[in-house]
Amino acid sequence: MRLSRSADDLAMAPAPRSGSAATRATWLVLATDGSATELERLTPHAISVRTVADPDIFRERLTSDRPRVAIIAEPPARAAELDLAGGERRRRRHSLRTIHLSPEPSIRQRIAALRAGFDEALPQTVDPLELFERVTLLDAQARLRRSERLPVADGYELDLVAHELRFDGAAVHLRPKEFQLLAALATHPGRAYTRRQLLDRAWGHDQVGDPRTVDVHVRWLRSKIERQPDRPIHLVTVRGVGYRLDPPLTEP
């Protein structure tokens, strides 16, 4: 396979993007030197790479930024960071990919990382271009899987294949019609539907029941996906029309 950038490209690449503290990391890196610290120079601007040397900051960012990829070099990573990354990988099994980097002779460390659930385990001396390509591939695989899942609220995703709602990777029970109603709204975010339209989409065109049954199911859904069900910010009422789903903004 021909790598997308040459060594000359690396030399001419722009300086690392520092980013503001408010910028969420798409790729989060814990490293002090080696190939991982070169990723900021290789990645396109559509991807926010944040490299940190402090394990405590890494732990905070891993949970607050919810990156798509976490690259962890050992050292400076300690057992606490490896355990946290492994736990996050299992919890966010469809939306996070993890890579472990260790000193060249540490084959046992890399095998242990793979057994712990890391997607890749490589020596810290891996060529920066190869690391970039491997991370890009893992990221693409995660994003492809995301096309089958629709964001509905903060931390909540609707999996159209598994037919379930998940909060941070954990399944949330939905009644069959709750799922159908939420799927109808989530597949067209930002679009306002009348109660009759939602009844047709979730219950079928031959349904002759009261459209107000939609209100009952909306209340149930709000109790599950809204932080304040009585003041919804995602599953909102459109006065004079019906309902609309405004999912949280997602990174490209």
KAJOJO-V183963 format. One line per field, one symbol per residue. ss: DSSP state (h for helix, s for strand, l for the rest). phi: phi as a letter, one per 20 degrees, with the letter a starting at -180 (. if undefined). psi: psi as a letter, one per 40 degrees, with the letter a starting at -180 (. if undefined). A space follows every 10 residues. Layout:
ss=???
phi=???
psi=???
//
This chain:
ss=llllllhhhh hhllllllll llllllssss llllhhhhhh hhllllllss ssllhhhhhh hhhhllllss ssssllllhh hhhhhhhhhh hlllllssss ssllllhhhh hhhhhlllls sssllllhhh hhhhhhhhhh hhhhhhllss sssllssssl lllsssslls sslllhhhhh hhhhhhllll llsshhhhhh hhhlllllll llhhhhhhhh hhhhhlllhh hlllssssll lsssslllll ll
phi=.effceffff fefffgefme feffeeddcd adangffeff edefffdedc dcdegffgff ffeeelfecc dcecfefdgf ffffffffff fdfdcccccd dcggfeffff fffffeoffc ccffegggff fgffffffff fffffffecd fcafndcdef efmbecdlne fdfcfgffff fffffffcfn eedfffffff fedofefdff gfffgfffff fffddefcge cfddededgn crcbddfffd ff
psi=hhieiidddd deiiiihdii dehhhdhhhh idaaddeedd ediieehhhh hiehdddddd dddddfidhh hhhhieiadd dddddddddd dfdeehiihh hiidegdddd dddddeeidi hiieeihddd dddddddddd ddddddeehh hdihehihhd defihihfeh ihhiiddddd ddddddegie hhiidddddd ddeieeheih eedddddddd ddedehdgde giedgihhhe cbiihgiiii i.
//
